[in-house]
Amino acid sequence: MADPKGFLKTTERELPARRPVPVRIMDWKEVYEPGDSAVLRRQAGRCMDCGIPFCHKGCPLGNLIPEWNDLTWRGEGRSAIERLHATNNFPEFTGRLCPAPCESACVLGINQPAVTIKQIEVSIIDEAFSSGWVEPEPPARLTGKTVAVVGSGPAGLAAAQQLTRAGHTVAVYERDDRIGGLLRYGIPDFKMEKKHLEARLRQMRDEGTRFRAGVTIGVDITWAELRGRYDAVVIATGATIPRELPIPGRDLAGVHFAMEYLVESNKAVAGDQVPNQISAEGKHVIVIGGGDTGADCIGTAHRQGALSVTNLAIGKQPAHARPDHQPWPMDPTLFEISSAHEEGGERVYLASTVEFLSNGAGEVRALRVAETEFVDGKRVPRSGTEREIPADLVLIAMGFTGPERTELEDQLTPQFTGRGNVERDDTYETSVSGVFVAGDAGRGQSLIVWAIAEGRAAAASVDAFLMGETSLPSPVRPTDLAIGLQPA
C-alpha cells in the first residue's frame, strides 16, 4: 500500500490547475498546467490498504491501481509504468479521455473525495515517455499467421498491439488518411494533443504492426476478400452512425452532425486545407446534446471565435452529489463542469428541440425549443412553452446508434443484434468463423476504457483461434459489466 496514514493526513483532492480561460482558448494545446510531483506523490499516498480494491472492478481493464499508486508514492516511476502497462496498452489515452469509473468505485470515496487515480495514471505514462522507458516490444518469434484489424481507434489499436506481440503479422486498415480513428479526428487537441498518439504509433510500427491508411474495407477491398487473405479478421470500426433528429427544418444549411464539425476542425488544426470548413467563427452556435461530444463541440466553438454558444440537453440537470439510487461503488450520473463548459456559454436542461427555423434563404436562423415534460415515461415538448433561440450553426451531438453495416452485411453476412451491433459470442467471434468484433461495433457506443479492454480480450480470443491456446490476458467478456456501467 501507499502511505498508511496518507488518507488521514491529506483529505482533499488536488489536481493540476487548468490554464486561464482567456489564454487557452487562443490555442489548441491541452488545458492543464504541468503538475507538481510533490502533490502527485501526496495524492498517491491517499490510496488505502482497503482489503477489497473496488477500483479494480470499477475499471473494465482491471488496472492494478493500488500497486502503481504505491510505486508512485515511493518515487519508483519505472516500476509504476510496468504495472500500469500490464493491464493497459494506452494509459496516455485513458489518463486524458476516460471519465474514470475507477474513481467512483474508490473505497476512500465513501466519506472523502476519491483518490486522483486518473491524474496519477497520466503522470506515470508521461514520465515514462519523457524518460525513454516506453520501448518497442517485438515478438521473440513469428507464428506465420496473419490478422487484419479493421479500424484504428482504441479497440483496433489495442487488439493489433496484443496480436503483434504474440507473434502474428498484423495489418491495421483505416479508411481515413491517417491512423487513429476517433483518437485522431474525434478528439480535439485541447483534450489530447496528437503527439501522444504519434508516440504510441511509432512504438507499434517498431514492434512490427503494419498500418494501411486510406483503405475502405467494403469498397477498396471487399469484406469477403479480406477474410480470404487473412487467417483472422477483427472488426473494430466503432459505432459511427449518428443519432438523427428528424424534425422540420433538418435539411437547412448550417445544421450538422457533431462529428462532421469535429473532424474538419481536427484536420484544420493538423495543418490540412479544409475547403468550405464548418466553422463557428462569428456565429451563434447551438449544440444539441449534453455528453462528451457536445462538450468537445463547445470547446471547439470557443476557440474558433463563436459569438455565443448554447448547449441544450433534453433531460434534467444531474445532481451535484451522488444520488440515492446510485450508491457507492456504482458510477453515478453527476453534474460536471468540463474545461469546455468553464470557457463560457449557456447550458439549458429540459430543452426539447421542436423545429429548425429558416431565414428564407435555406439557412438556419433559429431553433424553436420547448420545455421537456415526461408523459408515460417519454420525454415530449410541453405545449405552450415554445421559444426561439438564435442560431447560425447547429451541431447535433446526440450520440451514435451503431456501426455502418451495409457493405459488411452484404459481403460477409454476420449476424446483427436487435440494436444494430455486430453479434458475437463470449469469445468475441461473430457468426462468421475467424471474424471477431471488439469495441463499439459490437458493444454499442461506450467508453474508451471499454474499447481498449475489449480489444485486448478479442486479441486473446483470436490468438487462441489461430494457435489453439493463448497466454494473452483477457480482461472482459462481452457479457461483463463494470460496476454501474451499462452499454450505451
N, C-alpha and C positions, 0 to 999 in steps of 0.2 A: 504494500500500500504506500501511498504518499505520506505526507506529514501526519502523524497520528492525531495531532491536535489542530491540524490546519483549518478544518471547518469550524472550530471553536474560536480560533484567533482571527480568521478572515470570514466574515459573514456576508459580505456584499460581492456581487459580480462586478468585475472590472473588465471592460472591453476597450480596444483601441479607439481613439476619437476619430470621428469622421471629419474629413476636410471641410472647411467652411463652405456653406452652400454657394455664396457668390463666386467663390474660386472654382469649385469643382464643376459647376455647370458650364464653365468656359472650355472644358476639355472632356476627353473620353477616358481618362485614367480612372483606376479604381478609387473608390470613395474614402477608403480608410487610410489614416496616418500609420506610419510604421509603429509596431507595438514595442513595448518596453519588456525586456527579458525578465527583469525582476518581478514585474506584475504578472507575467505569464507563469513563472515558477510559483508565485504565491497562489495564483488561481488553481494551478495543477495540484498544489498541496491541499486544496479543499476536498479532493476526492477521498472518500471514506473507505474503510475496510467494512463494507456493508453486508458481507456474508453472501447474499444473492445479488449480483450486479445487474439490476434490471435494465441498465443501459445496453447490455448485450442484446437483450430481446427487443428493445426499442429500435435498435439498428438492424435493418434487414441483412447487412453484411456480417453481423456478429462481431463487429470490431472489438478488439481487446482493450477497451478504453481504460480500465483501471491500471493495466500494465503500462501503457505508454504515458498515462498521467504521472505515474510513479517515476518513470525514467526521465520525464521532462523535469519534474521537481528536483531530481538528483543531478540534472545537467548532463545526462547521457543521451545526447541527441541522436547519435548514430544507432544506438540500440533501440531508441524510440521509433525511428523510421523503419527499422527491421520488423518490429512488432506491428506497426501500422500497415506496412506493405504485405504482411502475412494474410490479411483479410481484404484489403482494399487496393486495387490496382491504381486508382487515381485520386488520392486524397486531396490533391491540389484543386480538383473539380468539386468534390463533395464539401471540402472545407470552405468553399466560397458560395456554392449554389444550393446545398442541401438545407431544408428547413429544420434539420436537427431533431428528429423524433427521439433520438437518444437522450437529449436534454429534458424532454418531457417525462421520460422514464427514470431520470436520475433520482436515486433514493434521497439525496440531500434536498431535492425539490419538494419533499413533503412539508417541510417547515422553514426552508431557506431558499433563496434563489439558486437554481441548479448550477452545477459546475459548468464553466465555459468550454465545454467539450469541443465545439466546432472551432473556436478560435485556437485552442491548443493543437487541434489536428492540422489546421492550415499552417500554423507556425512550425510544426515539426517538418512538414514536407518542404516548406520554403527554405528552411535552414539546410535541409538535405540537398536540395538543388544547388543552393549557393555554395555549399561546401564540397560539391562534387561527389556526394555519396550515392546519387541515383545513377547507376551504371547499367548498360545492357546486360541481359541475362539470356544469352543464346542457348539453345538446347545442346546437350552433350552429343546427341546423335539425331539423325533424321529417320523418321519412320517410313518414308516413301509414300505416305498418304497425303491427299490434298483436300483442302477445305476452302469453300467460298463463303465469305461473310458479306451479306448484302445490307449496307447501311453502316455509316461510320460515326454514329452517335455513341453515347456512353456504353450501351449494351453491346453494340458491334465491336467497339474497340476492346472492351473487356474480354469478350469471347475470343477475339483474334489474338490478343496477347497471351492468354492462357494456352490456347491451342498451339501457337508458335513455340512457346516454351516447352510444350510437351513433345515437340519434335516434328509436328506436321507442317507442311508447306501451305501457308495461309495467304489468300488474296482477299483484300477488302475492296468491295465495289461501292462507289459513291457517285450518284448522278450529278451532284454539284461540281463546280470547277475546283473545289478544294476539299480536303478531308476534314471531317469534324462534325458534320451533321448539325444538330441543334446547338452543340457547343460552339460551332463556328458561326452560324448565321442566325441563330435564335436568341443568343445571349449577348446583350450589349457589353462593350468593353468596360463600362463603369462597374459592372458586376464581376467580370473576369476578363482581364486583358489576354489577348490571343497568344502572347509569348508563352503562357503556361501550357497551352495546347501544343504549340510548336515544339516545346522542350520534350514533352512526352512522345510526340510522334517521331522525333529523332531517335529516342531510345528504342521505339518499336521497330523502326527501319533497321537500326543496327542489330536488332535481335533476329531479323530475317522476315518480318511481316512485309508483305507486298501490298502497295496501295494503287488502286485503279480509279482515279477521279474522272469525272465527265463521262461515265458509262451508265446508261439507264438500263437496268435489267427489266426485261419485258418488251423493250424496244430495240436497243442495240444488240442485245443478246436475249433470246427468249429464256424464260424460266426453265423450260424443258431442256434446252441446250445446255444451260448452266449445270443442271443436275447431271446431265450426261458427261460433262467434262470433269466433274469433281467427285471425289469419294463421299463427300457430305456437303450440305449447304445449311447455313444459318441465316434465317430471315430476321433482320434487326432494323427494319425500315421505319419503326416508330408509328405513332398514331398521328397522322398528318392531315386528316380530313377535318377542317374546322367546323365547329357547330354554327349552323346558319341562323340568321334572324329574319324569317320570312314575313316582313311587314310592308305596308305600302311605302314606296319610295326607295326600296332597297337597291334599285338599279341606278340611282343618281350618282353622278360623278362626285368624288370626294368621300365615298363610303367604301371602306376597305377592311379586309381581314387583317388582324394584328400582324400575322406572320409576313404578309406581303410587305408591310411597312418596315418591320424589323429587319428582314433580310436585305432590303435595299439600303437601309441605314448602315448595317454592318458592312456591306460591300463598300459603301462610300467611305466609311471610317478606315477600311483596309487600304484605301487608295484607288479603288476601281472607279472608272467612269460609269455612272448610272444615268442613262438618258431618261428624262421625264421622271426623276425620282420623286416619290411621295414624300413631301416634306411638311413639317408643322410650322415652318418659319412664317411669322406674321399672321397666323391663323388662330381662330378659336377652335380648340380641339376637344372632342368628347371621346372618352374611352369607355366602352361598354364591357363591364366585367371586372370583378374585384380581386382577381387572383394575381399570381406572379407575372403572367404575361401582360396583364393590364398595367402592372407597376413598371414593367420594362418599357412599355409604350409611354408612360408618363415621364419617366426619366429621360427618354429619348426626345420627347417633345420639348421638354425644358431646354435641353442642350441645342436644339435646332432653333430656338427663339420663338416659341409659341406665344401668342398674345394672352391666352388663357387656356387652362386645362381643367376639365371637369370629368370626374370618374363616377360612373353610375353602376350601382350594384342592385340587383332585383330583390335581394333578401334583406334581412335585418342586420344591423350592425352587431358583430360578435361582441361577446363580453370581454371586459378588460382582465378579469380574473377567471381561473378555472371554474367552469360551471359544474353544478352538482351531478349532472348526468354524464360527465366525462371525468371521473375521479382519477387520481394518480393510480397506476402509471400510464393511463391512456394518453394519447396525443390529442390535446384539446384544440378546439377551434377558438382562437382568441383574436381580438382586435390588435393589429400590428401596424406600426409605422415604419415602413421601409425607408431606405435612403431616398427613393424617388418621391414618396409622399412628403418627406421632410422638405423637399425642394420647392413646394408650392402646389397650387391647385386646390380644387374643392372636391371632397368626397361626399357623394349623396347615396344614401341607402333607401331601401324600399322604393326604388325608382323603376317603373315598368315603361319601356320604350313602346310607344304606340305607332308612330309614323315618322318617316324622314320627310322633311318639307323642302320643296324646290324653290329656287329663286326665279323660276320661269325660263331659265336657260339650260335646264338639265343638270344643274349643280345643287348640292345640298346647301341650305342656308340655315336650317334649324332642326331640332328634334322636338317632337311633341311627346312629352312624358306624362305619366300619371303615377299617383301613389299606389304601391302594391298592397293588395289585400289578399287574404287567404280564404278560399272558398272550397270546401270539401277537400282540403289538403293541397289544393292547387293555388299557384300564385297568379293573380289576374289583376288588370288595371282597375282601380276604383273609379267608377263613373263620377264625373263632376270635379275631379281633381286635376284635370289636364292643364298643362302649361307648356310654354315653348322655351327652349334653351338655344341660343345662337350657336351655330356650328358651321365651320368651313371644311373641317376634316373630322370624320367619324371613324373610329377604329374598333372593330368588333373582336373582343378578346374573351369569348365565352367558352373556351376550351375546345377539345377535339373529340371526335366521335369514333375514330378507329383508323386502321391502315387503309391505304389505297389498295383495292382488291381486284380491279377489272382484269389486268393482264395476268396477275397471279392466279386468279380463279380460272381463267380461260386456258392458260398454258400449263399449269401444274396441277390444278384441281384439288387443292387441300380443302378440308372441311373448315367452316367458319362457325363461330358461336352465334347465339341469338343477338348478341350485342355488336356483332360485326368484326370481332377479333379473330385471328387465326387460331383455330383449336389445336390444343396439344395435350399430351398425356403427362404423367408425373415425371417423365424424363425429358420433357420439352420437345419431344418428337411429334411432328404433325401426322396427319393420316397418310402422308406420302413417305415411304421408307427413305431414311437418310436425310430427310429435310427437317430441320429443327427451327424453333422460333423463340426469341428472347426479347425481353423489354416490352415497350408499349404496344408493339404489333400483336403480341399475344395476351398481354395483361390489360391493355387499355391505358388511357392517359394516367400517368403516375409520377413518381419522384425519381430523380437521378440516381439516388441510392438503390432503389429497386432495380433500375436498369442495369447498373453495374453488378448487383447481386445475381440477377437472372443471367447476365452474360457469362459470369463465372460458372454458374450452375449448369447452363446449357453446354458450355465448353467441356465440363466433366462428362456429361452425357454423350457428347459427340466423340470424345476420346474413348469412352467405353464401347461405343458402337463400332468404332474403327479397329480397336485393339483387343476387345473382349474384356478389358478391365481398365481401371484408371486410378491414378494416385492424385488427381486434381481435386481440390476441395469443392464441395457442392453446398453452398450456404443455405439455399432455399429451394423448395419445390414450388411449382405453380400454385398449389393449393395453400401454401403457407401465408400467414398474415402476421406482420409485426403488431405489437400492442397498439390498438387504437387506429391502425391504418387500414383503410379499405381501398380496393382498386377504384380509380376514378371512373 
